[in-house]
Amino acid sequence: MGPPISEDKTKRARTAILWLSGCAGCEAAILSLGRSLIQLYQGLLMDAFFLVEDRLPFSSQDTHYDYLLFTGAVATEGQLALVEEGRRRSKRIIALGTCATHGGIPAMANRLGLGEVAKEINPSTKRSGSVLPKFLPDVLALDEVVTVDLLVPGCPPSPKELKGLLKAMGHMGPRPTGGKSVCDHCPMERQGRFETKILRRLLPGSYPPSATLGNRCLLEEGFLCLGPVTLAGCGADGPPLCLKAHVPCRGCYGPVPGCHNQLLGMATILSTHGVSLEGLLDPGGLNRFIGAHGIYTR
Amino acid sequence: MKKTIHPITRIEGHADIELEVDGKGRFKSLRLLIGSFRGFEKLLEGRPVEEVPRIVTRICGLCPWSHHLASVKAIERALGIDVPPRAEALRRLAFLISHIQDKILHFFLMSLPDFLSMDEGRRVSGLGEVLKMEPEVAKRALEAKKTCFDLLEILGGKAIHPVSIVIGGVASPPGKEALRTIKRATKRLLEFSKWALSYSKERFFISLKESLWEIPCEKTGFLGTVDEDGWLELYHGNLKLLGPTGEVALFQGEDYGDYLVEEEVDWSYSKLVKTDLWGSGHGQRGIYRVNALSRLLVSKGPSTRMAQGEYGQFLSELGTHAWHPMNYHWARLIEMLYCAEEALKILEGIDLLEGPALSSRTWVAEAGDTRRYTGIGSLEAPRGTLIHHYEIDSKGILRQANLIVGTTHNIAPMAEDAQRIAEGCIERGEGLERVREKVALVVRAHDP
């Protein structure tokens, strides 16, 4: 995250957490940190934080932030302006959560365009002269709009990661990032061969595959799992959360370094093992968390 | 002259106020602008059904459990898949705990500053100040919230955006040790819920009640869910709509289309939901409210012992004013106590290690079947009656979705209340900031 904002450890970093197009799950995760949240509040000078503070950002001409965290994707002209204003008024911008880093679920709308989506859902609403926010042609990740100092993916990021991040902000200094995949953290047993050449669905009758559920790699059992192409971190130092719950990874931390398109990454892996790609019922759905950065063409 | 007041904070969602006054500064109109839109109904089209419960969680990061479960219920209904009793009990348990954590968040982290403001006679802006003014209260609330988070992670794989509820059951039922942990923690949540009421009842809900009712709101209808005996129910039950002059309609979630009407407006990306049952004679235009207060008022109240006692006091203290939306907060904390009691009842009364956690039925796509399968799943999300309505094709692909999200029922009544409040403020010569604060009070009570 670059050099420390200030060497003076007694000075609290002025911080705001602003919500764009998203579900507030990142905020909910921060608010679930328990007592640590109290310490974090003491360590930071918290200003606007939409969910729990009745303060508006940039409330005066000279409001500047040491850290400005954005959650959610950039979907409207108003959000775009807010992010640009934020860049001018802060030393560090942090994209928090997969919506901010990769577009997240809101960027699934890029398969059609958010304007089109709205027209289909609200067909009779007049849009000319509307007082409602105007959509951008594409739902964007934060780094498509401004320079971002730190990307923290996760849907939502793990509590440990959030604590580490906010603590690092409170006490200054950068924080390390890892580059491992979900598989690197997964305790399931891999044998290097697939049990089936046809993908299985997570529906009664085909799931669970056998009494051995919980031991064998779900992907090798034939269940589409995005573990190989997805950045680790959801379970912090422990096993990945979805795998721990016996369901396959869906890629919510975004792609592992070196992979820019989770669909292509998975298609390569499946093909290499002779698994039929016809079992991919919704190929675009494999990129459901990373629909910004022009991943969907229409 | 039109003026947009940005935005109402400490709510789950985005809302602005557009106020119009004439040349002499007199009130002309006010609109509540609901500007967030992501288009989930459309995003779900074409997705394999088993993926849907893991996508809809992102509709709301505060109540992902409601969407996860309503979605699974709708799909199971459509495909005719049964759910073993053990899985049902685990789902219900998780749902109750998700309600508790949402109520802690809403009352202690989002709304307590409003009550402290009234109590202290000065503006308290948010959590930062609460931490200083009421450090012990904040600590208890944050710890209880964290407890819920930990339990929901055990039960759902992930606490926020759960994954373990799969079509036909539960993918990773907790073992003996985990259940013991859950039980111990739920007992703590029960103690917390009792304390939460004792802390806030005298100090805020009772002592401030008259000033709360002064906020001009309209008496509307109410919608909630009741069990077969008419008691409060959150997970499986019938919908009950209570009209402003006592009309009653009891119906199944599947039949929502016969009772509820969605309406597009140009000031909200969310559609409004109203009823056409009452005709136009009441001057209420089919407006009703949902969420905790509604649920209590349409039902016989909570069926658990302690919550029932609390509800009795609620009714006798509030009398004919019980319907007032500013009473939502009190109702919410009674509901929290009910959830804790009910969760403990499951943990103590049902063997959660016994029997299968996944359906033994097999579902396969049949070649040549061109039928569409309809499934509707409804439940009471923390923010109100939630309905997921899906059309699924014979290959198990979702073709069409209609979602009625808890919050949307409350948009129409909130918009009406906001008008009336603003009109009063402007008449008394109060400024825009006062309009924003007062409208926010009512909006927050609804917990949109």
Interface residues (C-beta under 8 A of the other chain):
Chain A: W19 S21 G22 C23 A24 G25 C26 E27 A28 A29 L31 S32 L33 G34 R35 L37 I38 Y41 M46 F49 F50 L51 V52 E53 D54 R55 L56 A75 T76 G78 G104 I105 P106 M108 A109 L112 L114 V117 A118 E120 I121 N122 P123 S124 T125 K126 S130 V131 L132 P133 F135 C155 P156 P159 R201 L202 L203 P204 G205 S206 Y207 P208 C234 L241 C242 K244 A245 H246 V247 R250 C252 L281 D282 G285 R288
Chain B: T4 H6 P7 T9 R10 E12 H14 E18 R31 L33 G35 S36 F37 R38 G39 E41 K42 L43 G46 R47 P48 V49 E50 E51 R54 I55 R58 I59 C60 G61 L62 P64 I81 Q101 L105 L109 M110 P113 S125 G126 L127 G128 L131 P135 A138 K139 L142 E143 K145 K146 C148 F149 E153 G156 G157 K158 A159 I160 H161 V163 S164 V166 I167 G168 G169 A171 S172 E264 V265 D266 W267 S268 Y269 K271 L358 S359 S360 R361 T362 W363 V364 K395 G396 I397 A440
